[in-house]
């Protein structure tokens, strides 16, 4: 589950970057 959380955090960071 931790891996999923990390992936979600990375995706959120990418969206914020865009």
N, C-alpha and C positions, 0 to 999 in steps of 0.2 A: 504493500500500500504506500510505503514511503516513496518508492520510485514514481508512482502515479502522481503523488503530490509534487514531487520535484518537476516532473514533466509539465504539470499544470502551471507551476510557478514560472517555468521558462517560457511557456506559451504566453502567459500574461505579460511577462517582461517584453517579449517580442511585440505583442499588440500595442503596448504602451510606447514602444520605440517608434513604431510606424506613424 
